[in-house]
Amino acid sequence: MPETTPGEAGSGILRSLRNLAGTLVALLHTRLQLLVTEIEEERLRLLQLLFWAAAALLFFAMGLQLLVLLLVVLFWESYRVTAIVVLAGVFMALGIFMAIRVRNRSHARPRLLTTSLGELAKDKEQLTPR
């Protein structure tokens, strides 16, 4: 059986500590890459959503303006003021409804970076002694 000297045992511990530090750094690097990927995906998703929402809003507003113009022209002779007041009231009510809906949806959004937080919780569970 080969005997180890105190110097050799110390170098084995240092090597183990170095390996442990390297593993922890690699683990942290992987988790940070996951975090960056999630942030990039969320950014891309939000940009796409914003683009499609703006396009839909543009076309919807154009169609709505033409419809309002048609209704005002149809009622121009008999009820022009009534038609304009009713349409303005409907649009104000819809605007208030949509603003409330946007506010509620913005407060009910899913938590950001849930996958990264889940992976970090798994790592913490595996690394803590039981």
Secondary structure as GFF3:
##gff-version 3
##sequence-region A 1 130
A	DSSP	alpha_helix	6	74	.	.	.	ID=ss1
A	DSSP	alpha_helix	80	107	.	.	.	ID=ss2
A	DSSP	alpha_helix	114	127	.	.	.	ID=ss3
###
